């Protein structure tokens, strides 16, 4: 019985052959390297210029990636780690594995100034409440509207203990309400239909019509417009401002391929890489693209104000803020 | 002689689990157990909720499964086999797929709410219970029917001769048979519900619905606090072990009544009466409606065939490997349990069998990862680790199907075999395996389904080179491709039911 299994499996995965050229091992999250994600094209483009082979190692998500690095320590196979966000970089630095990227941050086009010498952004997006226009004609105009609005119009959120958007929303609430965040959560509680473990569950329930609102990104409607040709789902613009997520990459300081890794970082903020971001990763590019963004992206919500806690603040307070949330919504 | 393989299997399991939990506690100790005692108010609240939802889920699943399995067993009607095979499907579904199917029927925008016009809100304990009964009622029905099928023809014939009423038949023959599998089934379901994660969070309505498993996951993953995770895992381990051991004290063995496991031999099935129809109909609708919703949303969607084909092969390869390994571990354990003289002996095997359900996969995976980190996680190693973890996940199901059957079949042939001088492998090959053919294939079908539906192990060790159907579904859902995900889920269901039907057909041939 075991032999057919082995043969089957060999058939399935007999792709990678041995090569002589240097190999750049990049840890990244799964959807980045899915066949519809930006990974395959980026690999192809970089390999044309670097005389190397790019080996993706796909790990569930940013948090899992960081945990993998903590467990592996100096023995890590990674040369580049792509797909952490700023909520994780303080902890990532503590591993002592990362080194300076030596890139010129002035090439970046972000809603905020960038000063981190170790981590370099490759895309960004603002969190937003996405609503179903067939179920909701008057979406909330502010976070405060959401908190105090009609309790029958439910929203689906993600759990900040297990999901990046979930944590993003927690930080958004904290940015707007500060010390009163607990009270605000308590008010919002009645409006929350479900707090799912990840974005996929939340978005799945939302598109099944279970609730008229879900926590997602300002870019979500772009997917529905471009890929499904429908204007049904829109992001609500909140007048307090929106919380930002910046996705970054870093290189392993002691990597034997450090020079190659630096070359990859330079490539990452070049148009060749950035062109793949908008319609494959459905985020905003962090630097110049070779052509203007697709028209659809101009129709998306443009936050008046951007919130972002520093990585150190998040690392220091995350636990107590999560406890505050737990207390407020568990009563 | 017969105990040696069983002790070996036991050792394999204990070592595999020790290797998982050991390094996690080791890292925790290295950090000076910084997290201090895990016993705070939060933990008590989590514990209370875990026990409440798991207890209620078990009670409902088992409580309904008893009359449903009895009704299904006694009756004959067109499509009966299909219903029984359909009942094997929920187990093969990743939680997220099942949840979306359930929501399509019972949700706020679901069929029931639309048809009745009454607003339905299942988010909360209700939703959790619906999901858990959806997963476990059909499983329990199948286990109980397996027990009823195992009853020898003589009692039924006698009952006919004596003109027993249906009630008497149930009380004197059916119930004892079901009871012989009851404690095992109930413990298993209780543990499955304790370890439930995605369904609890998604349908639970908020963080009040947090199980111990979620707390462990959080400690390990988001806080990277192995000390706390290890301590919580130990709490879960002790708690569940005590419960399983307690349940073992009430386990009732079925004595005598050996059969060649021929189906409903000596029994004349009737056409279902009103009560039977209602029972079977309700249970079937409850299980089939969400499944049908998944089929319907998948059938018109776009199939990403090349990705699906690759993922199907990977899934099948992993599932076959774990079926072989879990049966290889479960069979000697089932034999040893059948022959164990003391309750303690039986309980220790039963405990080892469910150990893998008690130790959270996230903890196991972390420990295993630390052990192999030095080698780099190659594709083959990842394949092996996923298959090994699926083996541990499927093992309790295999044992649940094989242990009662072994007890029923093995002992009555001891004297005969002894007088014929048959023993060892010779006897295993000539007598025991043919006698156990049906439960073996039944167990293989369950293990295949469990492994096929696994999203836990694959998401811990999978990579772009190792994509199974559930991880493909999750990746598709994670990038807005909900339609393609539904199509992939449909393929998963078709593959799963085909294998189950095939296995059961094989099991019936002699």
Interface residues (C-beta under 8 A of the other chain):
Chain A: X1 X2 X4 X5 X6 X8 X9 X11 X12 X13 X15 X16 X30 X31 X33 X34 X35 X36 X37 X39 X56 X57 X58 X59 X60 X63 X64 X66 X67 X68 X70 X71 X72 X75 X77 X91 X154 X159 X161 X162 X189 X192 X193 X194 X195 X196 X197 X198 X199 X200 X201 X203 X204 X205 X207 X208 X209 X210 X211 X220 X223 X224 X227 X282 X319 X325 X326 X329 X330
Chain B: X42 X45 X96 X99 X100 X103 X104 X107 X108 X109 X123 X197 X198 X201 X202 X203 X204 X205 X206 X207 X208 X214 X217 X218 X220 X221 X222 X223 X224 X304 X307 X310 X313 X314 X316 X317 X318 X320 X321 X323 X324 X366 X369 X370 X373 X374 X376 X377 X379 X383 X459 X460 X462 X463 X464 X465 X466 X471 X474 X475 X477 X478 X479 X480 X481 X482 X485
